[in-house]
Amino acid sequence: MPEPETFSQTDLAYNVEKPDWVALKILIEEIEDELAQRRSNLLFSLSNWFLAVNIFKRFEERQLVLGAPTQRDADYHRVILTGLMANGEKLLHEAIKHQEIDTKNIGVEFQDVQAAVNEFRLAYMEWFSDLKPERKAGVLREVFGVET
């Protein structure tokens, strides 16, 4: 039986005026639970995942790009980013297996799912890789033809 997750008082402190990672984590865990239970069809799971992705991106921008991020922000960001990326990989695999489903019916095309998962892969590398800036620029130039 897995050990229960423990939180410090600072982890549980929540301020409605300032969105916090704990609230985002709770929301993402609810969506991940739905994905893990496989109670809903693929289109429903995809729409839930995209909802979580959109909320995460807004939060990421507020806390990490526009805010003054702390180590706590970086830690929560890494955990949630990795979870969303893993769930996206799983949904992408399911979408490939079920190509008879036309995801356009919910306003999402297969390429959208693939692009979102690729974006998470790149975001993880950008935020958490050990690449030095010079090597990172070289990789982007070699692989994607992007000049930084």
VENMOQUI-V71598 format. One record per backbone hydrogen bond with DSSP energy under -1.0 kcal/mol. NH is the residue of the N-H (numbers start at 1). CO is the residue of the C=O. If there is no record, write none. Layout:
NH&CO / NH&CO
This chain:
12&8 / 13&9 / 24&20 / 25&21 / 26&22 / 27&23 / 28&24 / 29&25 / 30&26 / 31&27 / 32&28 / 33&29 / 34&30 / 35&31 / 36&32 / 37&33 / 38&34 / 45&41 / 46&42 / 47&43 / 48&44 / 49&45 / 50&46 / 51&47 / 52&48 / 53&49 / 54&50 / 55&51 / 56&52 / 57&53 / 58&54 / 59&55 / 60&56 / 61&57 / 62&58 / 63&59 / 64&60 / 65&60 / 66&61 / 74&70 / 75&71 / 76&72 / 77&73 / 78&74 / 79&75 / 80&76 / 81&77 / 82&78 / 83&79 / 84&80 / 85&81 / 86&82 / 87&83 / 88&84 / 89&85 / 90&86 / 91&87 / 92&88 / 93&89 / 94&90 / 95&91 / 96&92 / 97&93 / 98&94 / 101&98 / 103&101 / 105&102 / 106&103 / 107&104 / 108&103 / 112&109 / 113&109 / 114&110 / 115&111 / 116&112 / 117&113 / 118&114 / 119&115 / 120&116 / 121&117 / 122&118 / 123&119 / 124&120 / 125&121 / 126&122 / 127&123 / 128&124 / 129&125 / 136&132 / 137&133 / 138&134 / 139&135 / 140&136 / 141&137 / 142&138 / 143&139 / 144&140 / 146&140
